[in-house]
């Protein structure tokens, strides 16, 4: 699970890095940066997720990302095809929010699994 968290953190850092020339790049760097930090914490200091506060931050992030996905949901026909998302900014933004939801959900599941394993060991 640690490896998965490191891969997710690296992926989100890469997504944030390619926003440098986007007109609203700073906003997207923050949107991608938060899951990157949460994944990095999960990989380096998984025990910090025992804290109710950090779990609350993760759950708030998931809810915010779901709301963002609804808000940025692509309105273009066939938004998933390369011909569309390569040209249409709103399709890329919607897909970015979907990826953010998946990353945060994977972090949540990894932490939930770790807590279950720790309970079984006691």
N, C-alpha and C positions, 0 to 999 in steps of 0.2 A: 504493500500500500504506500510505503514511503516513496518508492520509485514512481508510482502513479502520480503522487502529489507533486514531485519534482518535475515530472513531464508536463503536468497541467500548468504549473507555475511558469515554466519556460515558454510554453505555448502562449500564455496570456501576456507575458513580457514581449514576445515577438509581435503579437497583435498590437500591443500598445506602441511598440517601436515604429511600426509602419504607418502610424497616424501622423507622423511629423509634418507631412505636407497637406493634410486634410484641413479645410477651413475651420471645422469644429474639432480639430485633433485633440486639443487639451481635454475636452469633455470625454472623448473616447479613450484617451489614455487613463483617465480616472476610472472609467467604467471597466476597462480591462485590468487596471492596476490593482483594484480591490480584490478580485478573485486571485490574482497572482500572489498577493501578499497572504491571503488566507490559505492558499495551497502551500506556499512556502512554510508558513507556520505549522500547517498540518504535517509537512514532511520533516521539519527540523524539531519541532516541539509539540508533538501530538498531545502530550499531557496537558497542554494549556487549554485544550478543548474540554477538559473536565470543568472548567470555569463556566458557570451559567452565563456570564457576560459575553464571553467569546462565542458561545453557541448562539446567543441572542443576536450577535452581530452577523453570524453566518446565516441564521434564519431570516433576519431583516434583509440581508443581501439577496437571498433567494427570492423573497417576496418582491423586492424592488426590481430584480431582474425579470421576474414574470410580468410585472406591470410594464416594464420597459419593452418586453417582447410584444405585449398587446399593443402598446403605443406605436412601436416601430414596425409592426407587422407589415410585410411588403404588400403593396396593393397592385403591383405589376403582375400581369399574367405570366405564368411559368417563371416565377422569380428565382427558382432553384437552378435554372439552366444558365450555363456560363455566358451565353450571349446576352442574357438580361443582367445578371449581377455584375458582370464586367463593366457595363455601361451605366447602370442605374444605382445611384448612391443610396436611395431608400431601401433597395433590396439588400445591399451590403449591410446597412445599419440593422435591418431586421434580422438578418442572419447572424450578425455579431451578437445581438442580444440573445438569440437562441443558443448560441455557443456558450455565452456567459451563464445562462441558466443551467446548461448541461454540466459545465465545469463546477459550479457551486453545488449542484446536486450530487456530483461524484465525490466532492469533498465531504459533504454531509454524510453520504453513505459510508465512506471510508471511516469517518470518525464514529459513526454509529456502530459499525462492525467492530472497531477497536474496543469500544466500551463494552460491547457484548462479550468479546473474548476475555476482557479483564474481569467481568462479573463471573464468568464460568471458571476462571482460575482461582477465584476466592473460595 
